[in-house]
């Protein structure tokens, strides 16, 4: 196990410290906005940058991944808890703490039992649709904030859109000007001078304008008083039924964070040539989330945007995260008065610009060109998440993932192999339809495990391979088993019907390239009984061609050659 702060040296410590200052400038305004999205006070977003960040940085294997609440997680918190308590109330905050703790326990269980592979069911189209639906829901709330229109941020998407359209007549001109200027600065600044912390600059300038021009009196909403002081230990006290009600949303948060976090961690590890440990990364998320729930914050995930910013700044360690924690703590102790007059339209602009890439419209358009079914998966997940809710969205996502998996696995590549007459040929080339591999012999390759979804398909493919060349043209079938790593009971029953059919038609069955580890399973299920087994396809064709000239002896059922994987 690598030591904490791996990669930190005397040569790069100054660069890492400067990257930490940049991260501090990016994270503080964003986390204030994300806390508002989640329906929580600004301190909930800031507290996540202290103890959870420190623990995560010291435990995680990734040298660059930045852990923090993000826009999608904040929206999921709001949509899942909004039906259980009123946003902004004490009960609502307690539920957010409990949800984070449940997430932490789930992360630790995933790490201990090495179940991170479950997140692989969240394919790219599913993540695009799910996160895009949440992002569009967030964007409506931020547009309302930018226009100075009051809406119920905890309401359903359709209700929020209705409230926004109905409230356009009450727009605040100053709020619109502040938001528009903020958006222009953020968009152009990011495009031409990406290394400058534009979000922080926008907040500072917008706050000065509000204070100097007394725009609060003109109706511009401001953040308001932020309690000073370091985060303190706490624990959510709720009944066990409420704990149970929070499990589905915590599960959704955990799975989305696992899928995105492990993917980003691995990609940067490969890009910068260092090793990552997925289970240790999951453990780090678990520790961070329990800490978040125990000191007044909400669910913590991975921040792709901040990780990318740190990579661009040259950071290759977790030291910037520690700088972020220290800087945030100092702000909470001595600088909360600086936050009171931050205008809400500027916060809305910062969050709105940050989540624009999450909408996924460009990715969905790309999926439409590449694969219509994948597009359908992403689009359905997007619409269900947007119009029905985040939990139904994640459930539909898993159902669609299973359908997609079964659809692809039910139609594996099944080829009749061709011989070209070369003595060293292993017969791996696909033959023409209706042909035999050698006179009287068909070698068939199955490019997938045998299971319930493809057992009948495989059986029918063998029957077609036997009958297509013509009556009595095939006396021997050899099944290339290299890709058949497993089988299940349903497929074994289908295979038994195939064996009976071959016997009825006077066709012998043999296997080649059988995997050693798969053999006990295949024997137990009755797929492999007394058939001949050959080490290669070439050996099978040679032996069966020779045996066609004489009646095989009992010993001919012995294995031919060594088995190999």
FENNORCOR-V882627 format. One record per residue. N is the residue number from 1. D_CENTER is the distance of its C-alpha to the mean C-alpha in Angstrom with 1 decimal. Layout:
BEGIN
N,D_CENTER  N,D_CENTER
END
This chain:
BEGIN
1,25.0  2,25.2  3,27.0  4,25.6  5,25.7  6,25.6  7,26.8  8,29.1  9,32.6  10,35.7  11,35.2  12,31.9  13,32.3  14,33.7  15,31.0  16,28.4  17,30.4  18,30.6  19,26.9  20,26.7  21,29.1  22,27.0  23,23.9  24,26.2  25,27.3  26,23.8  27,22.3  28,25.3  29,25.6  30,21.9  31,21.7  32,24.8  33,23.4  34,20.1  35,22.5  36,24.4  37,21.5  38,20.8  39,24.5  40,25.4  41,28.1  42,27.5  43,28.1  44,24.9  45,22.9  46,25.4  47,25.5  48,21.8  49,22.9  50,25.5  51,25.2  52,21.4  53,21.1  54,23.9  55,22.7  56,19.2  57,20.9  58,23.4  59,21.1  60,18.0  61,18.3  62,16.7  63,19.6  64,18.0  65,14.8  66,16.0  67,15.1  68,16.1  69,15.6  70,14.2  71,15.0  72,12.2  73,12.7  74,16.4  75,16.5  76,14.8  77,17.4  78,20.2  79,19.5  80,19.2  81,22.1  82,24.2  83,25.6  84,26.7  85,28.5  86,29.8  87,27.7  88,29.6  89,31.5  90,31.8  91,30.3  92,27.2  93,26.7  94,27.3  95,24.7  96,22.1  97,23.2  98,23.0  99,19.5  100,18.4  101,20.5  102,18.9  103,15.4  104,17.1  105,18.7  106,15.6  107,14.0  108,17.3  109,17.6  110,14.4  111,15.9  112,19.4  113,18.7  114,16.1  115,13.7  116,10.4  117,10.3  118,9.7  119,5.9  120,6.7  121,8.0  122,5.1  123,6.5  124,7.1  125,9.9  126,8.3  127,6.0  128,9.3  129,11.4  130,10.1  131,10.0  132,13.1  133,14.9  134,14.6  135,15.6  136,18.6  137,19.7  138,19.7  139,21.6  140,24.4  141,25.0  142,25.1  143,27.5  144,29.7  145,29.8  146,30.7  147,33.5  148,34.8  149,34.3  150,33.7  151,31.3  152,29.7  153,26.2  154,25.3  155,26.4  156,24.8  157,23.8  158,27.0  159,29.1  160,27.8  161,28.5  162,31.9  163,32.7  164,31.8  165,34.0  166,36.7  167,36.8  168,37.1  169,40.8  170,40.3  171,38.4  172,39.4  173,40.6  174,40.1  175,36.5  176,35.9  177,37.5  178,35.6  179,32.2  180,33.3  181,34.5  182,31.4  183,29.2  184,31.5  185,31.6  186,27.9  187,27.2  188,30.2  189,29.8  190,26.2  191,27.4  192,30.6  193,30.4  194,26.7  195,27.8  196,29.7  197,28.0  198,28.8  199,27.1  200,29.5  201,32.4  202,31.8  203,31.9  204,35.0  205,36.9  206,36.0  207,37.1  208,40.3  209,41.1  210,40.6  211,42.7  212,45.5  213,45.8  214,45.4  215,42.9  216,41.8  217,45.2  218,44.4  219,41.5  220,38.5  221,36.2  222,35.4  223,33.1  224,36.0  225,36.9  226,34.2  227,35.4  228,36.2  229,35.6  230,33.1  231,30.5  232,32.2  233,31.1  234,30.7  235,29.4  236,28.5  237,31.3  238,30.4  239,31.5  240,29.5  241,29.0  242,27.1  243,24.9  244,24.1  245,23.4  246,20.7  247,18.8  248,16.8  249,15.5  250,14.9  251,12.9  252,10.7  253,10.4  254,9.8  255,7.0  256,5.1  257,6.6  258,6.1  259,2.6  260,4.0  261,7.2  262,7.8  263,7.0  264,9.3  265,11.6  266,12.2  267,12.8  268,15.3  269,16.8  270,17.6  271,18.8  272,21.1  273,22.1  274,21.3  275,19.8  276,16.8  277,16.5  278,13.1  279,15.1  280,17.0  281,14.1  282,13.0  283,16.7  284,16.9  285,14.3  286,16.5  287,19.7  288,18.7  289,17.8  290,21.0  291,22.9  292,21.6  293,22.8  294,26.0  295,27.1  296,26.5  297,23.0  298,19.8  299,16.2  300,14.9  301,11.5  302,10.8  303,12.7  304,11.9  305,15.3  306,17.3  307,16.0  308,17.0  309,20.3  310,21.1  311,20.6  312,22.9  313,25.4  314,25.7  315,24.2  316,23.2  317,23.4  318,22.4  319,25.8  320,24.8  321,22.8  322,26.1  323,28.0  324,25.8  325,26.5  326,30.2  327,30.5  328,28.9  329,31.1  330,34.1  331,33.2  332,33.0  333,36.3  334,38.4  335,36.8  336,35.5  337,38.5  338,37.1  339,34.2  340,36.4  341,37.4  342,34.0  343,34.1  344,31.3  345,31.4  346,30.4  347,27.5  348,26.4  349,26.8  350,24.7  351,21.8  352,22.3  353,22.2  354,19.2  355,17.1  356,18.7  357,16.1  358,13.4  359,15.5  360,14.3  361,17.8  362,18.2  363,15.0  364,16.2  365,19.6  366,18.5  367,16.9  368,20.2  369,22.0  370,20.0  371,19.2  372,20.5  373,18.8  374,15.3  375,16.6  376,17.9  377,14.5  378,13.0  379,16.4  380,16.9  381,13.6  382,14.8  383,18.3  384,17.7  385,15.6  386,18.3  387,21.4  388,20.8  389,18.4  390,14.9  391,15.4  392,16.8  393,14.0  394,11.3  395,14.1  396,14.8  397,11.3  398,11.7  399,15.2  400,14.5  401,12.1  402,15.1  403,17.6  404,16.0  405,16.0  406,19.6  407,20.7  408,20.0  409,21.3  410,24.3  411,25.6  412,25.5  413,27.8  414,31.2  415,33.9  416,37.6  417,38.2  418,41.1  419,43.8  420,45.4  421,48.3  422,47.2  423,48.1  424,45.0  425,42.6  426,39.8  427,39.6  428,36.0  429,36.6  430,36.1  431,39.4  432,40.8  433,40.5  434,43.4  435,44.4  436,45.0  437,43.9  438,47.5  439,50.6  440,49.9  441,46.4  442,42.9  443,40.0  444,36.7  445,33.2  446,30.3  447,27.0  448,24.8  449,25.2  450,27.5  451,26.2  452,27.0  453,25.4  454,27.3  455,30.4  456,32.7  457,31.5  458,32.3  459,35.7  460,36.6  461,35.8  462,38.2  463,40.8  464,40.6  465,40.8  466,44.0  467,45.7  468,44.9  469,47.2  470,50.1  471,52.1  472,52.6  473,51.0  474,48.4  475,49.6  476,46.7  477,42.9  478,40.8  479,37.1  480,35.0  481,32.6  482,30.8  483,27.4  484,28.1  485,26.3  486,26.5  487,28.1  488,28.3  489,31.3  490,31.0  491,30.9  492,33.8  493,35.9  494,35.3  495,36.3  496,39.4  497,40.5  498,40.1  499,42.2  500,44.9  501,44.9  502,45.3  503,48.2  504,49.9  505,49.8  506,51.1  507,48.1  508,47.1  509,43.6  510,42.4  511,39.2  512,38.3  513,35.8  514,34.7  515,32.2  516,33.9  517,31.0  518,30.7  519,34.4  520,34.8  521,32.3  522,33.9  523,37.3  524,36.4  525,35.2  526,38.3  527,36.6  528,38.6  529,42.2  530,45.3  531,44.0  532,44.6  533,41.8  534,42.0  535,40.4  536,40.0  537,40.5  538,43.5  539,45.1  540,44.5  541,46.2  542,49.1  543,49.7  544,49.5  545,51.7  546,54.3  547,54.2  548,54.8  549,58.4  550,59.2  551,58.4  552,55.7  553,56.9  554,55.1  555,53.8  556,52.0  557,49.1  558,48.4  559,45.4  560,45.9  561,44.8  562,42.1  563,38.6  564,35.8  565,32.0
END
